[in-house]
Amino acid sequence: KVDQMYSKDHERGVLWSDSSIGLKWPLGDVVISGKDSELPTLSNAEVFD
């Protein structure tokens, strides 16, 4: 559900391959966008309310 317009300034994410998250991705070779490959790890992510 979306209740407001998209705001690029509020876009957030974490690095998909962050080992501290503990996910075992069943993947071979992957292609990651430049934008997604520069996301922070969970421990370095910005905290917001």
mmCIF file of the N, C-alpha and C atoms, coordinates in Angstrom:
data_MODEL
# 
_entry.id   MODEL 
# 
loop_
_atom_site.group_PDB 
_atom_site.id 
_atom_site.type_symbol 
_atom_site.label_atom_id 
_atom_site.label_alt_id 
_atom_site.label_comp_id 
_atom_site.label_asym_id 
_atom_site.label_entity_id 
_atom_site.label_seq_id 
_atom_site.pdbx_PDB_ins_code 
_atom_site.Cartn_x 
_atom_site.Cartn_y 
_atom_site.Cartn_z 
_atom_site.occupancy 
_atom_site.B_iso_or_equiv 
_atom_site.pdbx_formal_charge 
_atom_site.auth_seq_id 
_atom_site.auth_comp_id 
_atom_site.auth_asym_id 
_atom_site.auth_atom_id 
_atom_site.pdbx_PDB_model_num 
ATOM 1   N N  . LYS A 1 1  ? 0.849  -1.165  0.000   1.00 0.00 ? 1  LYS A N  1 
ATOM 2   C CA . LYS A 1 1  ? 0.000  0.000   0.000   1.00 0.00 ? 1  LYS A CA 1 
ATOM 3   C C  . LYS A 1 1  ? 0.898  1.233   0.000   1.00 0.00 ? 1  LYS A C  1 
ATOM 4   N N  . VAL A 1 2  ? 0.571  2.166   -0.821  1.00 0.00 ? 2  VAL A N  1 
ATOM 5   C CA . VAL A 1 2  ? 1.307  3.430   -0.888  1.00 0.00 ? 2  VAL A CA 1 
ATOM 6   C C  . VAL A 1 2  ? 0.350  4.545   -0.491  1.00 0.00 ? 2  VAL A C  1 
ATOM 7   N N  . ASP A 1 3  ? 0.797  5.377   0.442   1.00 0.00 ? 3  ASP A N  1 
ATOM 8   C CA . ASP A 1 3  ? -0.087 6.452   0.882   1.00 0.00 ? 3  ASP A CA 1 
ATOM 9   C C  . ASP A 1 3  ? 0.451  7.846   0.559   1.00 0.00 ? 3  ASP A C  1 
ATOM 10  N N  . GLN A 1 4  ? 1.638  7.914   -0.080  1.00 0.00 ? 4  GLN A N  1 
ATOM 11  C CA . GLN A 1 4  ? 2.193  9.201   -0.482  1.00 0.00 ? 4  GLN A CA 1 
ATOM 12  C C  . GLN A 1 4  ? 2.964  9.022   -1.780  1.00 0.00 ? 4  GLN A C  1 
ATOM 13  N N  . MET A 1 5  ? 3.317  10.121  -2.400  1.00 0.00 ? 5  MET A N  1 
ATOM 14  C CA . MET A 1 5  ? 4.098  10.092  -3.629  1.00 0.00 ? 5  MET A CA 1 
ATOM 15  C C  . MET A 1 5  ? 5.503  9.560   -3.340  1.00 0.00 ? 5  MET A C  1 
ATOM 16  N N  . TYR A 1 6  ? 6.105  8.922   -4.343  1.00 0.00 ? 6  TYR A N  1 
ATOM 17  C CA . TYR A 1 6  ? 7.475  8.430   -4.231  1.00 0.00 ? 6  TYR A CA 1 
ATOM 18  C C  . TYR A 1 6  ? 8.422  9.597   -3.984  1.00 0.00 ? 6  TYR A C  1 
ATOM 19  N N  . SER A 1 7  ? 9.387  9.388   -3.104  1.00 0.00 ? 7  SER A N  1 
ATOM 20  C CA . SER A 1 7  ? 10.383 10.416  -2.808  1.00 0.00 ? 7  SER A CA 1 
ATOM 21  C C  . SER A 1 7  ? 11.768 9.792   -2.853  1.00 0.00 ? 7  SER A C  1 
ATOM 22  N N  . LYS A 1 8  ? 12.546 10.112  -3.870  1.00 0.00 ? 8  LYS A N  1 
ATOM 23  C CA . LYS A 1 8  ? 13.903 9.580   -3.994  1.00 0.00 ? 8  LYS A CA 1 
ATOM 24  C C  . LYS A 1 8  ? 14.741 9.914   -2.764  1.00 0.00 ? 8  LYS A C  1 
ATOM 25  N N  . ASP A 1 9  ? 14.506 11.060  -2.152  1.00 0.00 ? 9  ASP A N  1 
ATOM 26  C CA . ASP A 1 9  ? 15.265 11.461  -0.960  1.00 0.00 ? 9  ASP A CA 1 
ATOM 27  C C  . ASP A 1 9  ? 15.025 10.530  0.225   1.00 0.00 ? 9  ASP A C  1 
ATOM 28  N N  . HIS A 1 10 ? 13.938 9.785   0.212   1.00 0.00 ? 10 HIS A N  1 
ATOM 29  C CA . HIS A 1 10 ? 13.611 8.891   1.318   1.00 0.00 ? 10 HIS A CA 1 
ATOM 30  C C  . HIS A 1 10 ? 13.883 7.418   0.991   1.00 0.00 ? 10 HIS A C  1 
ATOM 31  N N  . GLU A 1 11 ? 14.434 7.147   -0.169  1.00 0.00 ? 11 GLU A N  1 
ATOM 32  C CA . GLU A 1 11 ? 14.724 5.777   -0.578  1.00 0.00 ? 11 GLU A CA 1 
ATOM 33  C C  . GLU A 1 11 ? 15.866 5.214   0.267   1.00 0.00 ? 11 GLU A C  1 
ATOM 34  N N  . ARG A 1 12 ? 15.721 3.987   0.753   1.00 0.00 ? 12 ARG A N  1 
ATOM 35  C CA . ARG A 1 12 ? 16.746 3.346   1.577   1.00 0.00 ? 12 ARG A CA 1 
ATOM 36  C C  . ARG A 1 12 ? 16.886 1.880   1.171   1.00 0.00 ? 12 ARG A C  1 
ATOM 37  N N  . GLY A 1 13 ? 17.957 1.268   1.593   1.00 0.00 ? 13 GLY A N  1 
ATOM 38  C CA . GLY A 1 13 ? 18.174 -0.149  1.344   1.00 0.00 ? 13 GLY A CA 1 
ATOM 39  C C  . GLY A 1 13 ? 19.430 -0.610  2.043   1.00 0.00 ? 13 GLY A C  1 
ATOM 40  N N  . VAL A 1 14 ? 19.638 -1.918  2.025   1.00 0.00 ? 14 VAL A N  1 
ATOM 41  C CA . VAL A 1 14 ? 20.873 -2.496  2.555   1.00 0.00 ? 14 VAL A CA 1 
ATOM 42  C C  . VAL A 1 14 ? 21.441 -3.443  1.510   1.00 0.00 ? 14 VAL A C  1 
ATOM 43  N N  . LEU A 1 15 ? 22.710 -3.693  1.614   1.00 0.00 ? 15 LEU A N  1 
ATOM 44  C CA . LEU A 1 15 ? 23.412 -4.564  0.680   1.00 0.00 ? 15 LEU A CA 1 
ATOM 45  C C  . LEU A 1 15 ? 22.831 -5.974  0.744   1.00 0.00 ? 15 LEU A C  1 
ATOM 46  N N  . TRP A 1 16 ? 22.380 -6.488  -0.380  1.00 0.00 ? 16 TRP A N  1 
ATOM 47  C CA . TRP A 1 16 ? 21.700 -7.778  -0.426  1.00 0.00 ? 16 TRP A CA 1 
ATOM 48  C C  . TRP A 1 16 ? 22.583 -8.928  0.060   1.00 0.00 ? 16 TRP A C  1 
ATOM 49  N N  . SER A 1 17 ? 23.882 -8.814  -0.113  1.00 0.00 ? 17 SER A N  1 
ATOM 50  C CA . SER A 1 17 ? 24.795 -9.911  0.230   1.00 0.00 ? 17 SER A CA 1 
ATOM 51  C C  . SER A 1 17 ? 25.452 -9.740  1.596   1.00 0.00 ? 17 SER A C  1 
ATOM 52  N N  . ASP A 1 18 ? 24.922 -8.857  2.431   1.00 0.00 ? 18 ASP A N  1 
ATOM 53  C CA . ASP A 1 18 ? 25.471 -8.614  3.771   1.00 0.00 ? 18 ASP A CA 1 
ATOM 54  C C  . ASP A 1 18 ? 25.423 -9.912  4.579   1.00 0.00 ? 18 ASP A C  1 
ATOM 55  N N  . SER A 1 19 ? 26.573 -10.453 4.920   1.00 0.00 ? 19 SER A N  1 
ATOM 56  C CA . SER A 1 19 ? 26.637 -11.737 5.631   1.00 0.00 ? 19 SER A CA 1 
ATOM 57  C C  . SER A 1 19 ? 26.045 -11.669 7.035   1.00 0.00 ? 19 SER A C  1 
ATOM 58  N N  . SER A 1 20 ? 25.958 -10.477 7.621   1.00 0.00 ? 20 SER A N  1 
ATOM 59  C CA . SER A 1 20 ? 25.401 -10.373 8.972   1.00 0.00 ? 20 SER A CA 1 
ATOM 60  C C  . SER A 1 20 ? 23.892 -10.621 8.996   1.00 0.00 ? 20 SER A C  1 
ATOM 61  N N  . ILE A 1 21 ? 23.237 -10.538 7.855   1.00 0.00 ? 21 ILE A N  1 
ATOM 62  C CA . ILE A 1 21 ? 21.797 -10.802 7.786   1.00 0.00 ? 21 ILE A CA 1 
ATOM 63  C C  . ILE A 1 21 ? 21.537 -12.306 7.861   1.00 0.00 ? 21 ILE A C  1 
ATOM 64  N N  . GLY A 1 22 ? 22.472 -13.101 7.385   1.00 0.00 ? 22 GLY A N  1 
ATOM 65  C CA . GLY A 1 22 ? 22.373 -14.552 7.516   1.00 0.00 ? 22 GLY A CA 1 
ATOM 66  C C  . GLY A 1 22 ? 21.554 -15.262 6.451   1.00 0.00 ? 22 GLY A C  1 
ATOM 67  N N  . LEU A 1 23 ? 21.358 -14.633 5.304   1.00 0.00 ? 23 LEU A N  1 
ATOM 68  C CA . LEU A 1 23 ? 20.624 -15.289 4.223   1.00 0.00 ? 23 LEU A CA 1 
ATOM 69  C C  . LEU A 1 23 ? 21.591 -16.038 3.323   1.00 0.00 ? 23 LEU A C  1 
ATOM 70  N N  . LYS A 1 24 ? 21.230 -17.245 2.971   1.00 0.00 ? 24 LYS A N  1 
ATOM 71  C CA . LYS A 1 24 ? 22.020 -18.054 2.045   1.00 0.00 ? 24 LYS A CA 1 
ATOM 72  C C  . LYS A 1 24 ? 21.303 -18.039 0.698   1.00 0.00 ? 24 LYS A C  1 
ATOM 73  N N  . TRP A 1 25 ? 21.721 -17.148 -0.184  1.00 0.00 ? 25 TRP A N  1 
ATOM 74  C CA . TRP A 1 25 ? 21.087 -17.018 -1.484  1.00 0.00 ? 25 TRP A CA 1 
ATOM 75  C C  . TRP A 1 25 ? 21.532 -18.154 -2.397  1.00 0.00 ? 25 TRP A C  1 
ATOM 76  N N  . PRO A 1 26 ? 20.613 -18.928 -2.966  1.00 0.00 ? 26 PRO A N  1 
ATOM 77  C CA . PRO A 1 26 ? 20.981 -20.030 -3.875  1.00 0.00 ? 26 PRO A CA 1 
ATOM 78  C C  . PRO A 1 26 ? 21.224 -19.497 -5.291  1.00 0.00 ? 26 PRO A C  1 
ATOM 79  N N  . LEU A 1 27 ? 22.274 -18.701 -5.433  1.00 0.00 ? 27 LEU A N  1 
ATOM 80  C CA . LEU A 1 27 ? 22.534 -18.035 -6.703  1.00 0.00 ? 27 LEU A CA 1 
ATOM 81  C C  . LEU A 1 27 ? 23.896 -18.400 -7.256  1.00 0.00 ? 27 LEU A C  1 
ATOM 82  N N  . GLY A 1 28 ? 23.994 -18.367 -8.561  1.00 0.00 ? 28 GLY A N  1 
ATOM 83  C CA . GLY A 1 28 ? 25.285 -18.496 -9.215  1.00 0.00 ? 28 GLY A CA 1 
ATOM 84  C C  . GLY A 1 28 ? 25.836 -17.102 -9.442  1.00 0.00 ? 28 GLY A C  1 
ATOM 85  N N  . ASP A 1 29 ? 26.140 -16.805 -10.689 1.00 0.00 ? 29 ASP A N  1 
ATOM 86  C CA . ASP A 1 29 ? 26.594 -15.457 -11.034 1.00 0.00 ? 29 ASP A CA 1 
ATOM 87  C C  . ASP A 1 29 ? 25.408 -14.496 -10.960 1.00 0.00 ? 29 ASP A C  1 
ATOM 88  N N  . VAL A 1 30 ? 25.627 -13.349 -10.372 1.00 0.00 ? 30 VAL A N  1 
ATOM 89  C CA . VAL A 1 30 ? 24.557 -12.353 -10.262 1.00 0.00 ? 30 VAL A CA 1 
ATOM 90  C C  . VAL A 1 30 ? 24.980 -11.053 -10.932 1.00 0.00 ? 30 VAL A C  1 
ATOM 91  N N  . VAL A 1 31 ? 24.010 -10.307 -11.397 1.00 0.00 ? 31 VAL A N  1 
ATOM 92  C CA . VAL A 1 31 ? 24.244 -8.987  -11.968 1.00 0.00 ? 31 VAL A CA 1 
ATOM 93  C C  . VAL A 1 31 ? 23.533 -7.999  -11.056 1.00 0.00 ? 31 VAL A C  1 
ATOM 94  N N  . ILE A 1 32 ? 24.293 -7.109  -10.445 1.00 0.00 ? 32 ILE A N  1 
ATOM 95  C CA . ILE A 1 32 ? 23.761 -6.136  -9.501  1.00 0.00 ? 32 ILE A CA 1 
ATOM 96  C C  . ILE A 1 32 ? 23.981 -4.738  -10.076 1.00 0.00 ? 32 ILE A C  1 
ATOM 97  N N  . SER A 1 33 ? 22.972 -3.915  -9.981  1.00 0.00 ? 33 SER A N  1 
ATOM 98  C CA . SER A 1 33 ? 23.105 -2.543  -10.484 1.00 0.00 ? 33 SER A CA 1 
ATOM 99  C C  . SER A 1 33 ? 24.149 -1.796  -9.664  1.00 0.00 ? 33 SER A C  1 
ATOM 100 N N  . GLY A 1 34 ? 24.723 -0.777  -10.242 1.00 0.00 ? 34 GLY A N  1 
ATOM 101 C CA . GLY A 1 34 ? 25.683 0.058   -9.520  1.00 0.00 ? 34 GLY A CA 1 
ATOM 102 C C  . GLY A 1 34 ? 25.078 0.648   -8.266  1.00 0.00 ? 34 GLY A C  1 
ATOM 103 N N  . LYS A 1 35 ? 23.837 1.097   -8.385  1.00 0.00 ? 35 LYS A N  1 
ATOM 104 C CA . LYS A 1 35 ? 23.132 1.691   -7.240  1.00 0.00 ? 35 LYS A CA 1 
ATOM 105 C C  . LYS A 1 35 ? 22.998 0.676   -6.101  1.00 0.00 ? 35 LYS A C  1 
ATOM 106 N N  . ASP A 1 36 ? 22.577 -0.551  -6.424  1.00 0.00 ? 36 ASP A N  1 
ATOM 107 C CA . ASP A 1 36 ? 22.383 -1.565  -5.388  1.00 0.00 ? 36 ASP A CA 1 
ATOM 108 C C  . ASP A 1 36 ? 23.699 -2.082  -4.821  1.00 0.00 ? 36 ASP A C  1 
ATOM 109 N N  . SER A 1 37 ? 24.741 -2.114  -5.622  1.00 0.00 ? 37 SER A N  1 
ATOM 110 C CA . SER A 1 37 ? 26.029 -2.606  -5.125  1.00 0.00 ? 37 SER A CA 1 
ATOM 111 C C  . SER A 1 37 ? 26.700 -1.619  -4.173  1.00 0.00 ? 37 SER A C  1 
ATOM 112 N N  . GLU A 1 38 ? 26.227 -0.370  -4.160  1.00 0.00 ? 38 GLU A N  1 
ATOM 113 C CA . GLU A 1 38 ? 26.796 0.645   -3.269  1.00 0.00 ? 38 GLU A CA 1 
ATOM 114 C C  . GLU A 1 38 ? 25.999 0.830   -1.980  1.00 0.00 ? 38 GLU A C  1 
ATOM 115 N N  . LEU A 1 39 ? 24.961 0.018   -1.779  1.00 0.00 ? 39 LEU A N  1 
ATOM 116 C CA . LEU A 1 39 ? 24.168 0.132   -0.549  1.00 0.00 ? 39 LEU A CA 1 
ATOM 117 C C  . LEU A 1 39 ? 25.015 -0.269  0.655   1.00 0.00 ? 39 LEU A C  1 
ATOM 118 N N  . PRO A 1 40 ? 24.721 0.281   1.830   1.00 0.00 ? 40 PRO A N  1 
ATOM 119 C CA . PRO A 1 40 ? 25.501 -0.052  3.026   1.00 0.00 ? 40 PRO A CA 1 
ATOM 120 C C  . PRO A 1 40 ? 25.115 -1.416  3.592   1.00 0.00 ? 40 PRO A C  1 
ATOM 121 N N  . THR A 1 41 ? 25.996 -1.975  4.411   1.00 0.00 ? 41 THR A N  1 
ATOM 122 C CA . THR A 1 41 ? 25.636 -3.170  5.167   1.00 0.00 ? 41 THR A CA 1 
ATOM 123 C C  . THR A 1 41 ? 24.628 -2.761  6.239   1.00 0.00 ? 41 THR A C  1 
ATOM 124 N N  . LEU A 1 42 ? 23.973 -3.733  6.839   1.00 0.00 ? 42 LEU A N  1 
ATOM 125 C CA . LEU A 1 42 ? 22.970 -3.426  7.856   1.00 0.00 ? 42 LEU A CA 1 
ATOM 126 C C  . LEU A 1 42 ? 23.570 -2.641  9.015   1.00 0.00 ? 42 LEU A C  1 
ATOM 127 N N  . SER A 1 43 ? 24.779 -3.009  9.434   1.00 0.00 ? 43 SER A N  1 
ATOM 128 C CA . SER A 1 43 ? 25.400 -2.317  10.569  1.00 0.00 ? 43 SER A CA 1 
ATOM 129 C C  . SER A 1 43 ? 25.804 -0.880  10.235  1.00 0.00 ? 43 SER A C  1 
ATOM 130 N N  . ASN A 1 44 ? 25.933 -0.566  8.953   1.00 0.00 ? 44 ASN A N  1 
ATOM 131 C CA . ASN A 1 44 ? 26.296 0.790   8.537   1.00 0.00 ? 44 ASN A CA 1 
ATOM 132 C C  . ASN A 1 44 ? 25.122 1.578   7.961   1.00 0.00 ? 44 ASN A C  1 
ATOM 133 N N  . ALA A 1 45 ? 23.939 0.986   7.987   1.00 0.00 ? 45 ALA A N  1 
ATOM 134 C CA . ALA A 1 45 ? 22.766 1.646   7.410   1.00 0.00 ? 45 ALA A CA 1 
ATOM 135 C C  . ALA A 1 45 ? 22.307 2.803   8.286   1.00 0.00 ? 45 ALA A C  1 
ATOM 136 N N  . GLU A 1 46 ? 21.736 3.796   7.639   1.00 0.00 ? 46 GLU A N  1 
ATOM 137 C CA . GLU A 1 46 ? 21.192 4.951   8.348   1.00 0.00 ? 46 GLU A CA 1 
ATOM 138 C C  . GLU A 1 46 ? 19.949 4.527   9.125   1.00 0.00 ? 46 GLU A C  1 
ATOM 139 N N  . VAL A 1 47 ? 19.872 4.916   10.376  1.00 0.00 ? 47 VAL A N  1 
ATOM 140 C CA . VAL A 1 47 ? 18.707 4.623   11.208  1.00 0.00 ? 47 VAL A CA 1 
ATOM 141 C C  . VAL A 1 47 ? 17.745 5.795   11.090  1.00 0.00 ? 47 VAL A C  1 
ATOM 142 N N  . PHE A 1 48 ? 16.472 5.478   10.886  1.00 0.00 ? 48 PHE A N  1 
ATOM 143 C CA . PHE A 1 48 ? 15.476 6.544   10.781  1.00 0.00 ? 48 PHE A CA 1 
ATOM 144 C C  . PHE A 1 48 ? 14.203 6.113   11.491  1.00 0.00 ? 48 PHE A C  1 
ATOM 145 N N  . ASP A 1 49 ? 13.367 7.077   11.815  1.00 0.00 ? 49 ASP A N  1 
ATOM 146 C CA . ASP A 1 49 ? 12.090 6.800   12.486  1.00 0.00 ? 49 ASP A CA 1 
ATOM 147 C C  . ASP A 1 49 ? 10.978 6.667   11.487  1.00 0.00 ? 49 ASP A C  1 
# 
